[in-house]
């Protein structure tokens, strides 16, 4: 059963800061995305929109995300990934235990 990771919402300030790191600081998009724990594809979309002069947010966010909410979202996503990893490891252990008999 596939666990669904909730959609993350980023503030415009967060998006602008991430884009600035790529465009002005000269860091690679994948490096910045990894350090901010966001998808490289998402950051690439933001950079592309900024280079075209379009606003980084397509619509106004429902509510600004504070630090606690962002941390909770990040931890929930990490928890979902770890649960999936744990499932895979359990299946692999069962497979190898069966094979060694």
PDB file as gemmi writes it, atoms N, CA and C in Angstrom:
CRYST1    1.000    1.000    1.000  90.00  90.00  90.00 P 1                      
ATOM      1  N   UNK A   1       0.841  -1.176   0.000  1.00  0.00           N  
ATOM      2  CA  UNK A   1       0.000   0.000   0.000  1.00  0.00           C  
ATOM      3  C   UNK A   1       0.891   1.245   0.000  1.00  0.00           C  
ATOM      4  N   UNK A   2       0.654   2.116  -0.902  1.00  0.00           N  
ATOM      5  CA  UNK A   2       1.480   3.302  -1.055  1.00  0.00           C  
ATOM      6  C   UNK A   2       1.005   4.401  -0.114  1.00  0.00           C  
ATOM      7  N   UNK A   3       1.921   4.897   0.719  1.00  0.00           N  
ATOM      8  CA  UNK A   3       1.581   6.000   1.609  1.00  0.00           C  
ATOM      9  C   UNK A   3       1.737   7.303   0.850  1.00  0.00           C  
ATOM     10  N   UNK A   4       0.818   8.187   1.091  1.00  0.00           N  
ATOM     11  CA  UNK A   4       0.818   9.452   0.376  1.00  0.00           C  
ATOM     12  C   UNK A   4       1.460  10.525   1.237  1.00  0.00           C  
ATOM     13  N   UNK A   5       2.417  11.221   0.682  1.00  0.00           N  
ATOM     14  CA  UNK A   5       3.077  12.305   1.386  1.00  0.00           C  
ATOM     15  C   UNK A   5       2.249  13.573   1.160  1.00  0.00           C  
ATOM     16  N   UNK A   6       1.903  14.276   2.237  1.00  0.00           N  
ATOM     17  CA  UNK A   6       1.071  15.468   2.065  1.00  0.00           C  
ATOM     18  C   UNK A   6       1.789  16.550   1.266  1.00  0.00           C  
ATOM     19  N   UNK A   7       1.005  17.295   0.515  1.00  0.00           N  
ATOM     20  CA  UNK A   7       1.560  18.380  -0.296  1.00  0.00           C  
ATOM     21  C   UNK A   7       2.086  19.474   0.613  1.00  0.00           C  
ATOM     22  N   UNK A   8       3.293  19.913   0.337  1.00  0.00           N  
ATOM     23  CA  UNK A   8       3.898  20.965   1.144  1.00  0.00           C  
ATOM     24  C   UNK A   8       3.622  22.317   0.514  1.00  0.00           C  
ATOM     25  N   UNK A   9       3.400  23.292   1.361  1.00  0.00           N  
ATOM     26  CA  UNK A   9       3.136  24.656   0.909  1.00  0.00           C  
ATOM     27  C   UNK A   9       4.281  25.535   1.393  1.00  0.00           C  
ATOM     28  N   UNK A  10       4.848  26.316   0.482  1.00  0.00           N  
ATOM     29  CA  UNK A  10       5.986  27.165   0.808  1.00  0.00           C  
ATOM     30  C   UNK A  10       5.584  28.637   0.691  1.00  0.00           C  
ATOM     31  N   UNK A  11       6.134  29.453   1.568  1.00  0.00           N  
ATOM     32  CA  UNK A  11       5.856  30.885   1.494  1.00  0.00           C  
ATOM     33  C   UNK A  11       6.614  31.481   0.309  1.00  0.00           C  
ATOM     34  N   UNK A  12       6.161  32.620  -0.131  1.00  0.00           N  
ATOM     35  CA  UNK A  12       6.820  33.310  -1.241  1.00  0.00           C  
ATOM     36  C   UNK A  12       8.243  33.696  -0.834  1.00  0.00           C  
ATOM     37  N   UNK A  13       8.429  34.094   0.421  1.00  0.00           N  
ATOM     38  CA  UNK A  13       9.762  34.466   0.904  1.00  0.00           C  
ATOM     39  C   UNK A  13      10.719  33.279   0.837  1.00  0.00           C  
ATOM     40  N   UNK A  14      10.237  32.085   1.206  1.00  0.00           N  
ATOM     41  CA  UNK A  14      11.059  30.880   1.145  1.00  0.00           C  
ATOM     42  C   UNK A  14      11.458  30.582  -0.298  1.00  0.00           C  
ATOM     43  N   UNK A  15      10.493  30.702  -1.200  1.00  0.00           N  
ATOM     44  CA  UNK A  15      10.771  30.449  -2.622  1.00  0.00           C  
ATOM     45  C   UNK A  15      11.791  31.439  -3.169  1.00  0.00           C  
ATOM     46  N   UNK A  16      11.624  32.714  -2.822  1.00  0.00           N  
ATOM     47  CA  UNK A  16      12.549  33.737  -3.312  1.00  0.00           C  
ATOM     48  C   UNK A  16      13.956  33.502  -2.775  1.00  0.00           C  
ATOM     49  N   UNK A  17      14.066  33.116  -1.516  1.00  0.00           N  
ATOM     50  CA  UNK A  17      15.380  32.858  -0.928  1.00  0.00           C  
ATOM     51  C   UNK A  17      16.054  31.667  -1.617  1.00  0.00           C  
ATOM     52  N   UNK A  18      15.287  30.639  -1.916  1.00  0.00           N  
ATOM     53  CA  UNK A  18      15.841  29.463  -2.595  1.00  0.00           C  
ATOM     54  C   UNK A  18      16.313  29.820  -4.003  1.00  0.00           C  
ATOM     55  N   UNK A  19      15.503  30.597  -4.715  1.00  0.00           N  
ATOM     56  CA  UNK A  19      15.864  31.008  -6.077  1.00  0.00           C  
ATOM     57  C   UNK A  19      17.102  31.901  -6.050  1.00  0.00           C  
ATOM     58  N   UNK A  20      17.184  32.800  -5.047  1.00  0.00           N  
ATOM     59  CA  UNK A  20      18.362  33.670  -4.927  1.00  0.00           C  
ATOM     60  C   UNK A  20      19.632  32.852  -4.739  1.00  0.00           C  
ATOM     61  N   UNK A  21      19.548  31.774  -3.960  1.00  0.00           N  
ATOM     62  CA  UNK A  21      20.737  30.939  -3.741  1.00  0.00           C  
ATOM     63  C   UNK A  21      21.228  30.346  -5.054  1.00  0.00           C  
ATOM     64  N   UNK A  22      20.301  30.017  -5.938  1.00  0.00           N  
ATOM     65  CA  UNK A  22      20.692  29.434  -7.228  1.00  0.00           C  
ATOM     66  C   UNK A  22      21.184  30.508  -8.189  1.00  0.00           C  
ATOM     67  N   UNK A  23      20.433  31.596  -8.298  1.00  0.00           N  
ATOM     68  CA  UNK A  23      20.738  32.595  -9.319  1.00  0.00           C  
ATOM     69  C   UNK A  23      21.869  33.538  -8.914  1.00  0.00           C  
ATOM     70  N   UNK A  24      21.878  34.000  -7.676  1.00  0.00           N  
ATOM     71  CA  UNK A  24      22.867  34.995  -7.268  1.00  0.00           C  
ATOM     72  C   UNK A  24      24.103  34.378  -6.624  1.00  0.00           C  
ATOM     73  N   UNK A  25      23.910  33.342  -5.830  1.00  0.00           N  
ATOM     74  CA  UNK A  25      25.050  32.733  -5.144  1.00  0.00           C  
ATOM     75  C   UNK A  25      25.777  31.739  -6.039  1.00  0.00           C  
ATOM     76  N   UNK A  26      25.146  31.337  -7.127  1.00  0.00           N  
ATOM     77  CA  UNK A  26      25.805  30.451  -8.075  1.00  0.00           C  
ATOM     78  C   UNK A  26      25.844  28.992  -7.651  1.00  0.00           C  
ATOM     79  N   UNK A  27      25.037  28.619  -6.680  1.00  0.00           N  
ATOM     80  CA  UNK A  27      24.989  27.217  -6.262  1.00  0.00           C  
ATOM     81  C   UNK A  27      24.109  26.439  -7.231  1.00  0.00           C  
ATOM     82  N   UNK A  28      24.342  25.127  -7.338  1.00  0.00           N  
ATOM     83  CA  UNK A  28      23.519  24.313  -8.236  1.00  0.00           C  
ATOM     84  C   UNK A  28      22.145  24.101  -7.621  1.00  0.00           C  
ATOM     85  N   UNK A  29      21.165  23.906  -8.488  1.00  0.00           N  
ATOM     86  CA  UNK A  29      19.788  23.721  -8.023  1.00  0.00           C  
ATOM     87  C   UNK A  29      19.668  22.462  -7.181  1.00  0.00           C  
ATOM     88  N   UNK A  30      20.344  21.398  -7.570  1.00  0.00           N  
ATOM     89  CA  UNK A  30      20.245  20.155  -6.803  1.00  0.00           C  
ATOM     90  C   UNK A  30      20.879  20.300  -5.421  1.00  0.00           C  
ATOM     91  N   UNK A  31      21.966  21.055  -5.331  1.00  0.00           N  
ATOM     92  CA  UNK A  31      22.630  21.291  -4.044  1.00  0.00           C  
ATOM     93  C   UNK A  31      21.725  22.092  -3.103  1.00  0.00           C  
ATOM     94  N   UNK A  32      21.108  23.139  -3.636  1.00  0.00           N  
ATOM     95  CA  UNK A  32      20.214  23.971  -2.830  1.00  0.00           C  
ATOM     96  C   UNK A  32      18.983  23.165  -2.420  1.00  0.00           C  
ATOM     97  N   UNK A  33      18.421  22.407  -3.353  1.00  0.00           N  
ATOM     98  CA  UNK A  33      17.234  21.602  -3.057  1.00  0.00           C  
ATOM     99  C   UNK A  33      17.521  20.589  -1.955  1.00  0.00           C  
ATOM    100  N   UNK A  34      18.677  19.961  -2.016  1.00  0.00           N  
ATOM    101  CA  UNK A  34      19.052  18.990  -0.988  1.00  0.00           C  
ATOM    102  C   UNK A  34      19.205  19.667   0.372  1.00  0.00           C  
ATOM    103  N   UNK A  35      19.837  20.833   0.403  1.00  0.00           N  
ATOM    104  CA  UNK A  35      20.055  21.521   1.673  1.00  0.00           C  
ATOM    105  C   UNK A  35      18.749  22.038   2.277  1.00  0.00           C  
ATOM    106  N   UNK A  36      17.758  22.348   1.430  1.00  0.00           N  
ATOM    107  CA  UNK A  36      16.474  22.845   1.922  1.00  0.00           C  
ATOM    108  C   UNK A  36      15.430  21.742   2.049  1.00  0.00           C  
ATOM    109  N   UNK A  37      15.790  20.523   1.685  1.00  0.00           N  
ATOM    110  CA  UNK A  37      14.896  19.366   1.761  1.00  0.00           C  
ATOM    111  C   UNK A  37      13.641  19.571   0.919  1.00  0.00           C  
ATOM    112  N   UNK A  38      13.868  19.997  -0.346  1.00  0.00           N  
ATOM    113  CA  UNK A  38      12.769  20.120  -1.294  1.00  0.00           C  
ATOM    114  C   UNK A  38      13.165  19.381  -2.559  1.00  0.00           C  
ATOM    115  N   UNK A  39      12.212  19.147  -3.422  1.00  0.00           N  
ATOM    116  CA  UNK A  39      12.465  18.443  -4.664  1.00  0.00           C  
ATOM    117  C   UNK A  39      13.265  19.327  -5.630  1.00  0.00           C  
ATOM    118  N   UNK A  40      14.291  18.766  -6.280  1.00  0.00           N  
ATOM    119  CA  UNK A  40      15.038  19.543  -7.276  1.00  0.00           C  
ATOM    120  C   UNK A  40      14.139  20.016  -8.423  1.00  0.00           C  
ATOM    121  N   UNK A  41      13.143  19.215  -8.765  1.00  0.00           N  
ATOM    122  CA  UNK A  41      12.206  19.597  -9.831  1.00  0.00           C  
ATOM    123  C   UNK A  41      11.403  20.832  -9.422  1.00  0.00           C  
ATOM    124  N   UNK A  42      10.968  20.868  -8.163  1.00  0.00           N  
ATOM    125  CA  UNK A  42      10.219  22.019  -7.664  1.00  0.00           C  
ATOM    126  C   UNK A  42      11.069  23.274  -7.728  1.00  0.00           C  
ATOM    127  N   UNK A  43      12.301  23.172  -7.240  1.00  0.00           N  
ATOM    128  CA  UNK A  43      13.202  24.327  -7.262  1.00  0.00           C  
ATOM    129  C   UNK A  43      13.492  24.752  -8.701  1.00  0.00           C  
ATOM    130  N   UNK A  44      13.658  23.787  -9.581  1.00  0.00           N  
ATOM    131  CA  UNK A  44      13.886  24.107 -10.991  1.00  0.00           C  
ATOM    132  C   UNK A  44      12.723  24.885 -11.600  1.00  0.00           C  
ATOM    133  N   UNK A  45      11.507  24.501 -11.222  1.00  0.00           N  
ATOM    134  CA  UNK A  45      10.325  25.236 -11.701  1.00  0.00           C  
ATOM    135  C   UNK A  45      10.331  26.673 -11.192  1.00  0.00           C  
ATOM    136  N   UNK A  46      10.694  26.849  -9.920  1.00  0.00           N  
ATOM    137  CA  UNK A  46      10.743  28.194  -9.344  1.00  0.00           C  
ATOM    138  C   UNK A  46      11.786  29.049 -10.053  1.00  0.00           C  
ATOM    139  N   UNK A  47      12.963  28.479 -10.310  1.00  0.00           N  
ATOM    140  CA  UNK A  47      14.044  29.214 -10.976  1.00  0.00           C  
ATOM    141  C   UNK A  47      13.609  29.592 -12.396  1.00  0.00           C  
ATOM    142  N   UNK A  48      12.988  28.660 -13.090  1.00  0.00           N  
ATOM    143  CA  UNK A  48      12.520  28.930 -14.447  1.00  0.00           C  
ATOM    144  C   UNK A  48      11.507  30.072 -14.457  1.00  0.00           C  
ATOM    145  N   UNK A  49      10.568  30.053 -13.510  1.00  0.00           N  
ATOM    146  CA  UNK A  49       9.567  31.128 -13.428  1.00  0.00           C  
ATOM    147  C   UNK A  49      10.236  32.465 -13.116  1.00  0.00           C  
ATOM    148  N   UNK A  50      11.229  32.454 -12.235  1.00  0.00           N  
ATOM    149  CA  UNK A  50      11.915  33.702 -11.868  1.00  0.00           C  
ATOM    150  C   UNK A  50      12.686  34.261 -13.060  1.00  0.00           C  
ATOM    151  N   UNK A  51      13.316  33.397 -13.842  1.00  0.00           N  
ATOM    152  CA  UNK A  51      14.073  33.862 -15.009  1.00  0.00           C  
ATOM    153  C   UNK A  51      13.167  34.448 -16.077  1.00  0.00           C  
ATOM    154  N   UNK A  52      11.941  33.958 -16.130  1.00  0.00           N  
ATOM    155  CA  UNK A  52      10.972  34.487 -17.095  1.00  0.00           C  
ATOM    156  C   UNK A  52      10.265  35.734 -16.572  1.00  0.00           C  
ATOM    157  N   UNK A  53      10.524  36.086 -15.312  1.00  0.00           N  
ATOM    158  CA  UNK A  53       9.920  37.267 -14.721  1.00  0.00           C  
ATOM    159  C   UNK A  53       8.511  37.055 -14.208  1.00  0.00           C  
ATOM    160  N   UNK A  54       8.108  35.805 -14.045  1.00  0.00           N  
ATOM    161  CA  UNK A  54       6.778  35.502 -13.547  1.00  0.00           C  
ATOM    162  C   UNK A  54       6.807  35.409 -12.026  1.00  0.00           C  
ATOM    163  N   UNK A  55       5.669  35.631 -11.374  1.00  0.00           N  
ATOM    164  CA  UNK A  55       5.628  35.499  -9.910  1.00  0.00           C  
ATOM    165  C   UNK A  55       5.874  34.052  -9.500  1.00  0.00           C  
ATOM    166  N   UNK A  56       6.505  33.867  -8.337  1.00  0.00           N  
ATOM    167  CA  UNK A  56       6.844  32.525  -7.889  1.00  0.00           C  
ATOM    168  C   UNK A  56       5.641  31.756  -7.360  1.00  0.00           C  
ATOM    169  N   UNK A  57       4.616  32.452  -6.930  1.00  0.00           N  
ATOM    170  CA  UNK A  57       3.415  31.784  -6.428  1.00  0.00           C  
ATOM    171  C   UNK A  57       2.304  31.969  -7.447  1.00  0.00           C  
ATOM    172  N   UNK A  58       1.693  30.878  -7.851  1.00  0.00           N  
ATOM    173  CA  UNK A  58       0.605  30.972  -8.825  1.00  0.00           C  
ATOM    174  C   UNK A  58      -0.657  31.521  -8.188  1.00  0.00           C  
ATOM    175  N   UNK A  59      -0.871  31.133  -6.955  1.00  0.00           N  
ATOM    176  CA  UNK A  59      -2.026  31.643  -6.233  1.00  0.00           C  
ATOM    177  C   UNK A  59      -1.600  31.941  -4.809  1.00  0.00           C  
ATOM    178  N   UNK A  60      -2.368  32.727  -4.144  1.00  0.00           N  
ATOM    179  CA  UNK A  60      -2.034  33.053  -2.758  1.00  0.00           C  
ATOM    180  C   UNK A  60      -2.189  31.819  -1.895  1.00  0.00           C  
ATOM    181  N   UNK A  61      -1.257  31.610  -0.993  1.00  0.00           N  
ATOM    182  CA  UNK A  61      -1.319  30.465  -0.089  1.00  0.00           C  
ATOM    183  C   UNK A  61      -2.502  30.638   0.850  1.00  0.00           C  
ATOM    184  N   UNK A  62      -3.092  29.531   1.248  1.00  0.00           N  
ATOM    185  CA  UNK A  62      -4.255  29.575   2.133  1.00  0.00           C  
ATOM    186  C   UNK A  62      -3.887  30.232   3.453  1.00  0.00           C  
ATOM    187  N   UNK A  63      -2.750  29.839   3.995  1.00  0.00           N  
ATOM    188  CA  UNK A  63      -2.278  30.435   5.241  1.00  0.00           C  
ATOM    189  C   UNK A  63      -0.762  30.332   5.247  1.00  0.00           C  
ATOM    190  N   UNK A  64      -0.086  31.347   5.734  1.00  0.00           N  
ATOM    191  CA  UNK A  64       1.372  31.255   5.766  1.00  0.00           C  
ATOM    192  C   UNK A  64       1.817  30.118   6.683  1.00  0.00           C  
ATOM    193  N   UNK A  65       2.892  29.493   6.295  1.00  0.00           N  
ATOM    194  CA  UNK A  65       3.419  28.362   7.054  1.00  0.00           C  
ATOM    195  C   UNK A  65       4.485  28.880   8.001  1.00  0.00           C  
ATOM    196  N   UNK A  66       4.279  28.638   9.300  1.00  0.00           N  
ATOM    197  CA  UNK A  66       5.301  29.058  10.250  1.00  0.00           C  
ATOM    198  C   UNK A  66       6.353  27.961  10.390  1.00  0.00           C  
ATOM    199  N   UNK A  67       7.396  28.218  11.147  1.00  0.00           N  
ATOM    200  CA  UNK A  67       8.500  27.269  11.276  1.00  0.00           C  
ATOM    201  C   UNK A  67       8.051  25.934  11.854  1.00  0.00           C  
ATOM    202  N   UNK A  68       7.159  25.967  12.829  1.00  0.00           N  
ATOM    203  CA  UNK A  68       6.692  24.731  13.452  1.00  0.00           C  
ATOM    204  C   UNK A  68       5.914  23.877  12.456  1.00  0.00           C  
ATOM    205  N   UNK A  69       5.077  24.502  11.644  1.00  0.00           N  
ATOM    206  CA  UNK A  69       4.314  23.763  10.648  1.00  0.00           C  
ATOM    207  C   UNK A  69       5.228  23.184   9.570  1.00  0.00           C  
ATOM    208  N   UNK A  70       6.227  23.948   9.156  1.00  0.00           N  
ATOM    209  CA  UNK A  70       7.171  23.456   8.155  1.00  0.00           C  
ATOM    210  C   UNK A  70       7.965  22.273   8.697  1.00  0.00           C  
ATOM    211  N   UNK A  71       8.402  22.376   9.944  1.00  0.00           N  
ATOM    212  CA  UNK A  71       9.141  21.281  10.564  1.00  0.00           C  
ATOM    213  C   UNK A  71       8.265  20.044  10.706  1.00  0.00           C  
ATOM    214  N   UNK A  72       7.010  20.228  11.095  1.00  0.00           N  
ATOM    215  CA  UNK A  72       6.079  19.110  11.218  1.00  0.00           C  
ATOM    216  C   UNK A  72       5.866  18.436   9.868  1.00  0.00           C  
ATOM    217  N   UNK A  73       5.709  19.220   8.830  1.00  0.00           N  
ATOM    218  CA  UNK A  73       5.533  18.674   7.492  1.00  0.00           C  
ATOM    219  C   UNK A  73       6.764  17.886   7.051  1.00  0.00           C  
ATOM    220  N   UNK A  74       7.937  18.453   7.314  1.00  0.00           N  
ATOM    221  CA  UNK A  74       9.177  17.765   6.946  1.00  0.00           C  
ATOM    222  C   UNK A  74       9.314  16.457   7.702  1.00  0.00           C  
ATOM    223  N   UNK A  75       8.995  16.466   8.993  1.00  0.00           N  
ATOM    224  CA  UNK A  75       9.107  15.261   9.804  1.00  0.00           C  
ATOM    225  C   UNK A  75       8.093  14.198   9.388  1.00  0.00           C  
ATOM    226  N   UNK A  76       6.893  14.626   9.001  1.00  0.00           N  
ATOM    227  CA  UNK A  76       5.900  13.657   8.521  1.00  0.00           C  
ATOM    228  C   UNK A  76       6.361  12.994   7.228  1.00  0.00           C  
ATOM    229  N   UNK A  77       6.934  13.781   6.326  1.00  0.00           N  
ATOM    230  CA  UNK A  77       7.439  13.220   5.072  1.00  0.00           C  
ATOM    231  C   UNK A  77       8.590  12.255   5.345  1.00  0.00           C  
ATOM    232  N   UNK A  78       9.482  12.637   6.241  1.00  0.00           N  
ATOM    233  CA  UNK A  78      10.605  11.760   6.599  1.00  0.00           C  
ATOM    234  C   UNK A  78      10.084  10.478   7.247  1.00  0.00           C  
ATOM    235  N   UNK A  79       9.081  10.587   8.108  1.00  0.00           N  
ATOM    236  CA  UNK A  79       8.494   9.425   8.759  1.00  0.00           C  
ATOM    237  C   UNK A  79       7.898   8.472   7.719  1.00  0.00           C  
ATOM    238  N   UNK A  80       7.212   9.021   6.723  1.00  0.00           N  
ATOM    239  CA  UNK A  80       6.622   8.195   5.670  1.00  0.00           C  
ATOM    240  C   UNK A  80       7.714   7.474   4.882  1.00  0.00           C  
ATOM    241  N   UNK A  81       8.799   8.180   4.568  1.00  0.00           N  
ATOM    242  CA  UNK A  81       9.907   7.541   3.843  1.00  0.00           C  
ATOM    243  C   UNK A  81      10.544   6.437   4.670  1.00  0.00           C  
ATOM    244  N   UNK A  82      10.728   6.685   5.963  1.00  0.00           N  
ATOM    245  CA  UNK A  82      11.345   5.688   6.833  1.00  0.00           C  
ATOM    246  C   UNK A  82      10.460   4.459   6.999  1.00  0.00           C  
ATOM    247  N   UNK A  83       9.147   4.650   7.075  1.00  0.00           N  
ATOM    248  CA  UNK A  83       8.236   3.512   7.164  1.00  0.00           C  
ATOM    249  C   UNK A  83       8.334   2.654   5.906  1.00  0.00           C  
ATOM    250  N   UNK A  84       8.417   3.306   4.758  1.00  0.00           N  
ATOM    251  CA  UNK A  84       8.551   2.580   3.498  1.00  0.00           C  
ATOM    252  C   UNK A  84       9.870   1.816   3.462  1.00  0.00           C  
ATOM    253  N   UNK A  85      10.952   2.463   3.885  1.00  0.00           N  
ATOM    254  CA  UNK A  85      12.248   1.785   3.947  1.00  0.00           C  
ATOM    255  C   UNK A  85      12.189   0.585   4.880  1.00  0.00           C  
ATOM    256  N   UNK A  86      11.534   0.746   6.016  1.00  0.00           N  
ATOM    257  CA  UNK A  86      11.416  -0.330   6.991  1.00  0.00           C  
ATOM    258  C   UNK A  86      10.646  -1.517   6.394  1.00  0.00           C  
ATOM    259  N   UNK A  87       9.568  -1.241   5.656  1.00  0.00           N  
ATOM    260  CA  UNK A  87       8.802  -2.303   4.993  1.00  0.00           C  
ATOM    261  C   UNK A  87       9.674  -3.074   4.019  1.00  0.00           C  
ATOM    262  N   UNK A  88      10.466  -2.340   3.240  1.00  0.00           N  
ATOM    263  CA  UNK A  88      11.342  -2.970   2.249  1.00  0.00           C  
ATOM    264  C   UNK A  88      12.367  -3.855   2.951  1.00  0.00           C  
ATOM    265  N   UNK A  89      12.951  -3.360   4.034  1.00  0.00           N  
ATOM    266  CA  UNK A  89      13.943  -4.143   4.767  1.00  0.00           C  
ATOM    267  C   UNK A  89      13.339  -5.400   5.384  1.00  0.00           C  
ATOM    268  N   UNK A  90      12.120  -5.313   5.881  1.00  0.00           N  
ATOM    269  CA  UNK A  90      11.444  -6.490   6.440  1.00  0.00           C  
ATOM    270  C   UNK A  90      11.237  -7.547   5.364  1.00  0.00           C  
ATOM    271  N   UNK A  91      10.794  -7.121   4.199  1.00  0.00           N  
ATOM    272  CA  UNK A  91      10.564  -8.064   3.099  1.00  0.00           C  
ATOM    273  C   UNK A  91      11.873  -8.686   2.638  1.00  0.00           C  
ATOM    274  N   UNK A  92      12.931  -7.881   2.575  1.00  0.00           N  
ATOM    275  CA  UNK A  92      14.235  -8.409   2.161  1.00  0.00           C  
ATOM    276  C   UNK A  92      14.756  -9.409   3.188  1.00  0.00           C  
ATOM    277  N   UNK A  93      14.599  -9.119   4.470  1.00  0.00           N  
ATOM    278  CA  UNK A  93      15.053 -10.036   5.515  1.00  0.00           C  
ATOM    279  C   UNK A  93      14.285 -11.346   5.442  1.00  0.00           C  
ATOM    280  N   UNK A  94      12.981 -11.281   5.220  1.00  0.00           N  
ATOM    281  CA  UNK A  94      12.177 -12.498   5.103  1.00  0.00           C  
ATOM    282  C   UNK A  94      12.598 -13.302   3.879  1.00  0.00           C  
ATOM    283  N   UNK A  95      12.883 -12.640   2.787  1.00  0.00           N  
ATOM    284  CA  UNK A  95      13.313 -13.320   1.566  1.00  0.00           C  
ATOM    285  C   UNK A  95      14.632 -14.056   1.781  1.00  0.00           C  
ATOM    286  N   UNK A  96      15.603 -13.364   2.364  1.00  0.00           N  
ATOM    287  CA  UNK A  96      16.908 -13.987   2.570  1.00  0.00           C  
ATOM    288  C   UNK A  96      16.860 -15.077   3.638  1.00  0.00           C  
ATOM    289  N   UNK A  97      15.999 -14.940   4.625  1.00  0.00           N  
ATOM    290  CA  UNK A  97      15.850 -15.989   5.642  1.00  0.00           C  
ATOM    291  C   UNK A  97      15.261 -17.240   5.013  1.00  0.00           C  
ATOM    292  N   UNK A  98      14.304 -17.079   4.117  1.00  0.00           N  
ATOM    293  CA  UNK A  98      13.698 -18.205   3.415  1.00  0.00           C  
ATOM    294  C   UNK A  98      14.718 -18.873   2.488  1.00  0.00           C  
ATOM    295  N   UNK A  99      15.547 -18.056   1.852  1.00  0.00           N  
ATOM    296  CA  UNK A  99      16.528 -18.566   0.888  1.00  0.00           C  
ATOM    297  C   UNK A  99      17.649 -19.349   1.558  1.00  0.00           C  
ATOM    298  N   UNK A 100      17.996 -19.003   2.787  1.00  0.00           N  
ATOM    299  CA  UNK A 100      19.134 -19.644   3.458  1.00  0.00           C  
ATOM    300  C   UNK A 100      18.772 -21.017   4.029  1.00  0.00           C  
ATOM    301  N   UNK A 101      17.526 -21.389   4.047  1.00  0.00           N  
ATOM    302  CA  UNK A 101      17.122 -22.698   4.580  1.00  0.00           C  
ATOM    303  C   UNK A 101      17.461 -23.816   3.692  1.00  0.00           C  
TER     304      UNK A 101                                                      
END                                                                             
